[in-house]
Amino acid sequence: MPRPPLSPHPADTATITSLISSDPNSPMSSVALQSAVSPRLSALPAKGARKQALLTTKVRERRINCSASSNSLVEFRAPACLSVPHRKEEPPAKPVGPNWNPLQRFAAAALDAVEEAFVSNLLERPRPLPKTADPAVQIAGNFAPVDERAPCHDLPVEGRIPASLDGVYVRNGANPLFEPVAGHHFFDGDGMVHAVHLHAGRAGYACRFTETERLRQERLIGRPVFPKAIGELHGHSGIARLLLFYARTIFGLVDGSRGMGVANAGLVYFNRRLLAMSEDDVPYHVRVTPAGDLKTVGRYDFDGELEASMIAHPKVDPVSGELFALSYDVIRKPYLKYFYVSPDGRKSDDVAIPLEQPTMMHDFAITEHHVVIPDQQVVFKLQEMVRGGSPVIYDRTKTARFGVLPKYATDAAEIRWVDVPDCFCFHLWNAWEEPATGEVVVIGSCMTPPDAVFNESDESLKSVLSEIRLDLRTGKSTRRPILNPSEQLNLEAGMVNRNLLGRKTRYAYLAIAEPWPRVSGFAKVDLFTGEVKKFIFGDNQYGGEPFFVPREDSSAAGEDDGHVLCFVHNENTGQSKLVIVNASDMRLEAAIKLPSRVPYGFHGTFITSKNLESQA
């Protein structure tokens, strides 16, 4: 999910330093830093793995072993995966710490002491955390992390898995490896991919961390040391944590040049690769093994052509097979860049999009001939940290607008901006061109208040599914809610038929985000009439993004001919399952009992068996 891209660049350090020095009375001044630090430089005890309390649920839990797996939480009778021959596991290897020289060990101890005495005790502890940064809120219940699980096969199935579903459903999510030491937002957690393999009516499951450079370094050190862009970077303590990180890079204790992202938000299968993404880094290539496991190959920068981060929602054109994407920066200009990649992985030159200030841009849209780029009212202002606030703010003085750019433009001069006042769409579901009127139609969920996901607010969140029409001839826009106001639902994560992305579509499958932040079901919405058909998970059962898998075995398949897949968790029993719903009539066809709890997460994709066989 969205987070400001961070990198230990000299220009960044200079920017932070200038922000601090601009306020000599701030407790972040050098005098205050020196006076607040205790002379005690003994090493602080390393933070262990996350506490068992983070995994506490409302029911009693027991542990079982699946084939070749580590211990994993489970809340129902052992599935058939235990019939798979069990391989004796080797005793866990003794953890190996970082190979630091004496100077580095001294620097690590000194910086740990500064963190404990000054940042934690002086700047953070006296100030209560907002709910949007409080770990007790953000990773409670089924938002809490779980352990990895090796492949587990022959899972119990209620109903029948459709024969057309042959492949693997993968879904990304945030799963912090370590207990947070300070503020933590749900978006800050380490990326973990959950995979359900479907073949010949049988199902298997596995989940693994995406082995980001950030995770590898923190696992080696034994504690979190990279800054958390949303949960920690608030006010003076946020500046202090940035400075601590840069100090650790100077002494070679950590290396941010190899990537700082968590890869926890989006997934896309492109150019024979499954890519895990978040806005703070380049994608990570994850391979699905023949045994059903997940293996991180490494960072994927399109053969060295991608030099900056990429947003978590690139778009693959279903006709050309090309991938279209954006990259944004919160410190250096250009704040936004657009590019595309050929089906065989050749990246285009960047097109710098001129923006006056860095803007939070989690998603965008494509049409047959254009890309639609939102420039909305949630922006990054690092100077707000000096004033004690969050760098992610809702700028009420700014007018939201959408830019329409030809897909193969080589210069931003070709972009057409259309104002869309008071509009903030966290996600855009589709867009298409209306040749008769010269309009571009955009389908998205307009969220109020715009910064509700990032900053605490007394106002209840609303997410209104909307049709936005951009008239390129007049430069004006119109917007209307698609649902009848009396039937209004908070509709968030979801999708249209991806085989029709960028073309006119009738149906969208969207999560019913009620009671926020939980998801009680999903809706099939007729975008032309506003008609809604709901699939509700049940009492005290919640899920996440519904993923539509079109039927591939019919040449005459209709737009809604396929199935919707979604993870569901029962908060009464502690059981998790994958439901498979017929997208045409919205009836349940199968429910797969999973061997361990699946936390609420973010976005997923489906990879066919044919594509799995041709992975890079």
C-alpha positions in Angstrom: 0.0 0.0 0.0 1.0 3.7 -0.4 4.1 4.9 1.4 6.5 7.6 0.6 9.5 6.3 -1.4 12.6 6.6 0.8 16.3 6.3 -0.1 19.5 7.3 1.6 20.4 9.8 -1.0 22.7 12.8 -0.1 20.1 15.2 -1.3 17.6 13.6 1.0 19.9 14.0 4.0 20.5 17.7 3.1 16.8 18.3 2.8 16.1 16.8 6.3 19.0 18.7 7.8 17.7 21.9 6.3 14.3 21.3 7.7 15.7 20.8 11.2 18.1 23.7 11.1 15.2 26.0 10.0 13.8 25.7 13.5 16.5 26.4 16.1 14.0 26.1 19.0 12.9 22.7 17.9 13.7 19.8 20.3 15.3 18.3 17.2 18.1 20.9 17.1 21.7 19.7 17.5 21.9 21.1 21.1 18.8 19.3 22.1 20.1 16.1 20.6 23.4 16.3 22.5 21.8 17.2 25.8 19.2 14.5 25.6 21.4 11.6 24.9 22.6 9.6 27.9 26.3 8.9 28.1 25.4 5.3 28.5 26.5 3.6 25.3 25.9 0.0 26.3 24.1 -2.1 23.7 20.4 -2.4 24.0 18.9 -5.9 24.1 17.9 -6.8 20.6 14.2 -7.0 20.0 13.0 -10.5 19.5 10.5 -11.8 17.1 7.0 -10.4 17.4 5.3 -11.3 20.6 2.8 -14.1 20.8 0.3 -11.5 21.9 0.1 -10.2 18.3 -1.2 -13.7 17.3 -3.8 -13.9 20.0 -7.3 -14.5 18.8 -10.6 -15.0 20.5 -10.4 -18.8 20.4 -8.0 -21.3 21.8 -5.5 -22.3 19.1 -3.4 -25.4 18.7 -0.5 -26.3 16.4 -0.1 -28.9 13.8 2.6 -29.7 11.3 2.0 -29.8 7.5 4.5 -31.5 5.2 7.9 -29.9 5.6 6.4 -26.9 7.3 7.3 -25.1 10.5 4.8 -24.8 13.3 1.8 -22.9 12.2 -1.4 -21.8 13.9 -4.6 -23.6 13.0 -8.1 -23.6 14.5 -9.9 -26.6 13.0 -9.4 -30.3 12.5 -6.2 -31.3 10.7 -6.7 -31.3 7.0 -5.7 -34.1 4.6 -2.4 -32.4 4.0 -1.1 -34.5 7.0 -1.3 -37.5 4.8 1.6 -36.2 2.7 4.8 -38.0 3.8 6.3 -36.0 6.5 10.0 -35.1 6.1 12.0 -34.9 9.3 12.9 -31.3 9.8 16.5 -30.3 10.7 16.9 -28.4 14.0 16.8 -24.7 13.4 20.2 -23.2 12.7 21.7 -20.9 15.3 20.9 -17.3 14.2 23.9 -15.6 12.7 24.2 -11.9 13.5 25.7 -9.2 11.3 29.4 -9.3 10.6 30.4 -5.9 12.1 33.8 -4.8 13.0 34.5 -3.3 16.5 33.9 0.3 15.3 30.5 -0.7 13.8 29.5 -2.6 17.0 30.3 0.5 19.0 28.4 2.7 16.6 25.4 0.3 16.7 25.4 0.3 20.5 25.6 4.1 20.6 22.8 4.6 18.1 20.7 2.1 19.9 21.2 4.1 23.1 20.2 7.3 21.3 17.1 5.6 20.0 16.1 4.4 23.5 17.0 7.4 25.6 16.1 10.2 23.2 13.7 9.0 20.5 11.6 6.4 22.4 11.7 7.9 25.9 11.8 11.6 25.3 10.0 12.2 21.9 7.6 9.3 21.6 6.6 7.8 25.0 5.0 10.9 26.5 2.8 11.3 23.4 -0.2 8.9 22.8 -0.2 7.4 19.4 -3.2 8.1 17.0 -5.3 5.1 16.1 -3.8 5.2 12.6 -0.3 4.6 14.1 -1.1 2.5 17.2 0.1 -1.2 16.8 -2.6 -2.2 19.3 -5.2 -1.0 16.8 -3.5 -1.6 13.4 -2.4 -5.2 13.9 -5.0 -6.5 16.3 -7.2 -9.5 15.8 -7.0 -10.9 12.2 -4.9 -8.0 11.2 -2.1 -9.6 13.3 0.8 -11.3 11.5 1.3 -15.1 11.1 4.2 -17.4 10.5 5.2 -18.7 7.1 3.8 -22.1 6.0 5.3 -24.5 3.6 3.1 -26.2 1.0 0.1 -28.0 2.4 -1.9 -30.2 0.0 -5.3 -31.9 -0.3 -7.2 -29.3 1.8 -10.8 -30.0 2.8 -13.3 -28.6 0.3 -17.0 -27.9 0.8 -18.8 -28.0 -2.6 -16.9 -28.5 -5.8 -14.0 -26.5 -7.2 -14.8 -25.5 -10.8 -12.7 -27.3 -13.4 -12.0 -24.0 -15.1 -10.0 -22.8 -12.2 -6.6 -24.4 -12.9 -3.7 -22.4 -11.5 -2.8 -20.5 -8.4 -4.6 -17.6 -6.6 -2.0 -15.4 -4.9 -2.8 -12.5 -2.6 -0.4 -10.0 -1.0 -0.6 -8.5 2.5 1.3 -6.8 5.3 2.8 -9.1 7.9 5.4 -7.5 10.2 8.3 -9.9 11.0 9.1 -8.0 14.3 7.0 -6.4 17.0 6.9 -2.7 16.3 9.2 -0.5 18.4 7.2 2.6 17.8 4.2 3.7 15.7 3.0 1.2 13.1 0.4 1.5 10.3 -1.1 -1.6 8.8 0.5 -0.6 5.5 4.0 -0.7 7.0 4.2 -4.5 7.5 6.6 -6.8 5.6 5.1 -8.3 2.5 3.7 -11.9 2.7 2.2 -13.7 -0.3 -0.6 -16.3 0.4 -1.1 -18.8 -2.4 -3.9 -21.3 -3.0 -3.2 -23.9 -5.8 -6.2 -25.2 -7.6 -6.0 -28.2 -10.0 -8.4 -31.0 -10.9 -10.7 -30.1 -8.0 -8.0 -30.2 -5.4 -6.4 -27.4 -3.4 -3.2 -26.6 -1.6 -1.9 -23.7 0.3 1.4 -22.0 1.2 2.4 -18.5 2.5 5.9 -16.9 2.5 7.5 -13.6 3.2 8.7 -11.8 0.1 12.4 -11.7 0.9 13.0 -8.0 0.4 16.4 -6.4 1.1 14.8 -4.6 4.1 13.5 -7.9 5.6 16.8 -9.7 5.1 18.8 -7.0 6.8 16.4 -6.6 9.7 16.2 -10.4 10.2 20.0 -10.5 10.3 20.2 -7.6 12.9 17.3 -9.1 14.9 15.2 -6.0 15.2 13.4 -3.3 13.0 15.8 -0.5 12.0 14.3 0.7 8.7 11.9 3.7 9.1 8.2 3.0 8.7 7.0 5.6 6.3 3.4 5.9 7.7 3.5 4.7 11.3 6.7 6.3 12.4 7.4 9.4 10.3 5.4 11.9 12.3 6.7 15.1 13.8 10.1 15.4 15.5 10.3 11.7 16.4 9.9 10.9 12.7 12.8 13.2 11.8 14.9 11.7 14.5 14.2 8.2 13.2 15.2 9.3 9.7 18.4 10.7 11.1 19.1 7.5 13.0 18.6 5.5 9.8 21.0 7.7 7.9 23.5 7.5 10.7 23.3 3.7 10.5 23.9 3.8 6.8 27.0 6.0 7.3 28.5 3.3 9.6 27.6 0.5 7.2 25.1 -1.0 9.7 22.3 -1.0 7.1 22.3 -0.5 3.3 19.3 1.3 1.9 20.8 1.5 -1.6 19.7 -2.1 -2.3 16.1 -1.2 -1.6 13.9 -0.2 1.3 10.5 -1.3 0.3 8.2 -3.9 1.8 6.5 -5.3 -1.4 3.3 -5.9 0.5 0.5 -4.3 -1.7 0.0 -5.4 -5.3 0.7 -8.4 -7.4 0.9 -8.7 -11.2 1.9 -11.5 -13.5 3.9 -10.0 -16.4 6.7 -11.1 -18.7 6.6 -14.6 -17.2 7.1 -13.3 -13.7 5.0 -12.8 -10.6 5.9 -9.3 -9.3 5.2 -8.2 -5.7 5.0 -4.4 -5.4 4.7 -1.4 -3.1 5.2 2.3 -3.9 8.5 2.5 -2.0 10.7 0.3 -4.2 11.0 -1.5 -7.5 9.0 -4.8 -7.8 10.3 -8.1 -6.4 10.2 -11.2 -8.6 8.6 -14.2 -6.8 8.6 -17.6 -8.4 5.9 -20.2 -7.8 7.6 -23.6 -7.5 6.3 -26.9 -9.0 5.8 -28.1 -5.4 3.5 -25.1 -4.7 6.0 -23.1 -2.7 6.9 -19.4 -3.1 10.5 -18.4 -3.7 11.8 -14.8 -3.9 14.2 -14.4 -6.8 15.1 -10.7 -6.1 14.4 -7.2 -7.1 13.2 -6.8 -10.6 14.2 -3.5 -12.4 13.6 -4.4 -16.0 17.2 -5.1 -16.7 18.4 -2.0 -14.9 16.1 0.3 -16.7 13.9 1.1 -13.7 15.9 3.5 -11.5 13.1 4.5 -9.1 10.2 3.0 -7.3 7.0 1.8 -9.1 3.4 2.1 -7.9 1.6 -1.0 -6.7 -1.1 -0.9 -9.4 0.5 -1.1 -12.9 -1.9 -2.0 -15.6 -1.5 -4.7 -18.2 -3.3 -4.0 -21.4 -5.3 -7.2 -22.3 -4.8 -6.7 -26.0 -1.2 -5.5 -26.4 0.2 -7.3 -23.4 2.1 -4.1 -22.4 2.5 -2.9 -18.8 1.8 0.7 -18.0 3.0 2.3 -14.8 3.9 5.3 -12.7 6.7 6.2 -10.4 6.7 9.0 -7.8 9.2 10.7 -5.5 8.4 12.8 -2.4 11.7 14.7 -2.2 13.2 15.3 -5.6 11.8 16.5 -8.9 10.3 15.3 -11.1 7.8 14.1 -8.5 6.0 11.9 -11.0 7.1 9.8 -14.0 5.2 7.7 -16.5 6.5 4.7 -18.5 5.4 1.5 -20.2 7.1 -1.9 -20.8 6.8 -4.1 -23.8 5.5 -7.7 -23.3 9.0 -9.0 -23.4 10.2 -6.6 -20.6 11.7 -3.7 -22.6 11.0 -0.4 -20.7 10.3 2.9 -22.5 11.9 6.2 -21.6 10.3 8.0 -18.7 8.0 10.9 -19.3 8.3 13.4 -16.5 4.9 14.7 -15.4 5.2 18.2 -14.0 3.6 18.6 -10.6 4.0 21.5 -8.2 4.2 19.3 -5.1 4.6 15.5 -4.5 1.2 13.8 -4.5 0.1 10.5 -3.1 -0.7 8.4 -6.1 -1.7 4.8 -5.4 -3.5 4.0 -8.6 -4.3 5.2 -12.1 -6.3 3.9 -15.1 -5.8 3.1 -18.8 -8.1 3.2 -21.8 -7.5 1.8 -25.3 -5.4 4.8 -26.3 -4.7 6.8 -23.1 -3.6 6.7 -19.5 -5.6 8.6 -16.8 -3.4 10.1 -14.1 -5.0 11.5 -10.9 -3.4 14.5 -9.2 -5.5 14.8 -6.1 -5.6 16.5 -2.7 -3.5 14.1 -0.5 0.0 15.4 -0.8 3.4 15.0 0.9 4.8 18.0 2.9 7.9 17.0 4.8 8.0 20.4 6.5 4.9 19.4 8.5 7.1 17.0 10.5 9.0 20.1 11.8 5.7 21.4 13.1 5.0 18.1 14.8 2.6 16.7 12.3 2.3 14.0 9.6 3.9 14.6 6.2 0.8 13.1 4.5 -1.8 15.8 4.5 -5.1 16.7 2.9 -4.5 20.0 1.0 -7.9 21.7 1.0 -6.6 24.6 -1.1 -5.7 22.3 -4.0 -8.2 21.4 -6.8 -8.1 17.8 -7.7 -7.6 17.0 -11.4 -7.2 14.1 -13.8 -4.6 14.1 -16.6 -5.3 12.3 -19.9 -2.1 11.3 -21.7 -1.7 9.3 -24.9 -0.2 5.9 -24.0 2.9 6.3 -26.2 3.5 10.0 -25.5 7.2 11.0 -25.4 6.6 14.4 -23.7 4.3 15.6 -20.9 3.2 18.5 -23.2 0.7 16.1 -24.7 -1.2 15.7 -21.4 -4.7 17.2 -21.0 -5.7 18.2 -17.4 -9.3 18.3 -16.4 -10.4 19.6 -13.0 -12.5 17.2 -10.8 -13.1 19.3 -7.7 -13.3 17.6 -4.2 -12.5 14.2 -5.6 -10.2 11.6 -4.1 -10.1 8.1 -5.5 -7.9 5.7 -3.7 -8.5 3.2 -6.4 -9.7 3.5 -10.0 -11.5 0.4 -11.3 -11.6 1.1 -15.0 -11.8 3.7 -17.7 -12.7 3.9 -21.4 -13.3 6.3 -24.2 -16.7 7.4 -25.5 -16.0 8.3 -29.2 -19.4 9.8 -29.7 -19.0 12.5 -27.0 -15.2 12.8 -26.9 -15.3 11.9 -23.2 -13.1 9.6 -21.1 -15.2 7.8 -18.5 -13.5 6.8 -15.3 -14.9 4.5 -12.7 -13.6 4.9 -9.2 -14.5 5.0 -5.5 -14.4 8.6 -4.2 -13.3 8.6 -0.5 -14.1 11.1 2.2 -12.3 12.3 4.1 -9.5 11.9 1.6 -6.8 11.2 4.2 -8.9 8.9 6.5 -6.6 6.0 5.8 -3.5 7.9 7.0 -4.7 10.4 9.6 -7.1 10.1 12.5 -10.5 11.8 11.9 -13.8 12.1 13.7 -15.6 12.0 10.4 -16.9 8.6 9.3 -15.3 7.2 6.2 -17.4 7.1 3.0 -16.3 5.5 -0.3 -18.8 6.2 -3.0 -18.6 4.3 -6.3 -18.7 7.0 -8.9 -18.7 7.6 -12.7 -16.4 10.5 -13.6 -16.7 11.9 -17.2 -13.7 13.9 -18.5 -14.7 16.1 -21.5 -11.4 16.6 -23.4 -13.0 19.1 -25.7 -14.3 21.5 -23.0 -11.8 20.7 -20.3 -14.7 20.1 -17.8 -15.9 17.1 -15.8 -19.1 15.7 -14.4 -19.4 13.1 -11.6 -22.3 11.0 -10.4 -22.8 8.2 -7.8 -23.5 4.9 -9.5 -25.6 3.5 -6.7 -28.9 5.0 -5.6 -28.2 7.2 -2.5 -30.7 5.1 -0.5 -28.6 2.0 -1.2 -25.2 3.6 -0.7 -22.4 1.2 0.3 -18.8 1.8 1.1 -17.2 0.0 -1.9 -13.5 -0.3 -2.1 -11.0 -3.0 -3.2 -12.0 -5.0 -6.3 -11.9 -5.1 -10.0 -13.6 -5.5 -13.4 -13.0 -8.4 -15.9 -9.3 -7.9 -16.6 -9.7 -9.1 -20.1 -11.7 -5.9 -20.7 -9.5 -3.5 -18.8 -9.4 -0.1 -20.6 -12.6 -0.9 -22.5 -16.2 -0.3 -21.7 -17.4 -2.7 -19.0 -20.7 -3.3 -17.4 -19.8 -5.1 -14.1 -17.5 -4.4 -11.2 -16.8 -6.7 -8.2 -16.1 -4.6 -5.2 -15.5 -5.2 -1.4 -18.2 -4.0 0.9 -16.0 -2.1 3.4 -18.4 -2.1 6.3 -17.9 -2.0 9.2 -14.7 -0.1 8.2 -12.0 -1.3 8.1 -13.4 -4.8 7.8 -15.0 -6.2 4.7 -18.4 -8.0 5.3 -18.9 -9.2 1.8 -18.6 -8.1 -1.8 -21.0 -6.6 -4.4 -21.5 -7.2 -8.1 -22.4 -3.8 -9.5 -24.1 -3.1 -12.8 -22.2 0.1 -13.8 -25.0 1.1 -16.3 -28.1 0.6 -14.1 -26.7 0.8 -10.5 -28.2 -2.6 -9.7 -26.3 -4.4 -6.9 -26.1 -8.1 -6.0 -24.4 -8.9 -2.7 -22.6 -11.9 -1.4 -22.4 -11.5 2.4 -19.8 -13.7 4.2 -21.9 -14.3 7.4 -22.1 -13.3 11.0 -18.8 -12.0 12.3 -17.1 -13.2 9.1 -14.9 -10.8 7.1 -12.7 -10.9 4.1 -10.9 -8.7 1.6 -10.6 -8.0 -2.1 -12.8 -10.1 -4.4 -10.8 -11.3 -7.3 -12.7 -12.1 -10.6 -11.2 -14.9 -12.7 -12.8 -15.0 -16.2 -13.6 -18.3 -17.7 -10.9 -19.0 -20.2 -12.3 -22.3 -21.7 -15.2 -20.7 -23.5 -14.9 -18.7 -26.7 -18.3 -17.2 -26.2 -17.9 -16.3 -22.5 -19.8 -13.3 -21.3 -18.3 -10.4 -19.3 -19.5 -12.0 -16.0 -18.7 -15.6 -17.0 -16.2 -16.6 -14.4 -15.7 -16.9 -10.6 -14.9 -14.6 -7.8 -12.3 -15.7 -5.2 -11.9 -14.2 -1.8 -10.3 -15.1 1.5 -12.7 -15.1 4.4 -12.0 -15.3 8.2 -14.5 -16.3 10.9 -13.8 -14.2 13.9 -15.9 -16.5 16.1 -14.2 -19.7 15.3 -10.8 -18.4 14.1 -11.1 -20.4 10.9 -10.0 -19.0 7.5 -11.2 -20.2 4.1 -11.1 -19.3 0.4 -14.6 -18.9 -1.1 -15.3 -19.5 -4.8 -18.5 -17.7 -6.0 -20.1 -18.0 -9.4 -19.8 -14.4 -10.8 -22.9 -14.7 -12.9 -25.5 -15.7 -10.3 -23.4 -14.8 -7.2 -23.9 -18.3 -5.6 -21.3 -20.1 -3.6 -19.7 -23.0 -5.4 -16.9 -24.0 -3.1 -15.2 -23.2 0.2 -11.7 -24.4 0.9 -10.7 -24.7 4.5 -7.3 -23.4 5.0 -4.8 -24.9 7.5 -3.9 -21.6 9.2 -5.2 -18.2 9.8 -5.0 -15.8 6.8 -4.8 -12.2 7.9 -6.8 -9.5 6.1 -4.6 -8.2 3.3 -4.5 -6.2 0.1 -4.4 -7.2 -3.6 -4.0 -10.4 -5.5 -4.0 -12.1 -8.9 -4.6 -15.5 -10.6 -1.9 -17.3 -12.6 -3.1 -20.1 -14.9 -1.3 -23.4 -14.9 -0.2 -22.7 -18.4 1.5 -19.5 -17.3 3.1 -21.2 -14.3 4.8 -23.7 -16.6 6.4 -20.9 -18.6 7.8 -18.8 -15.6 11.2 -17.2 -16.0 
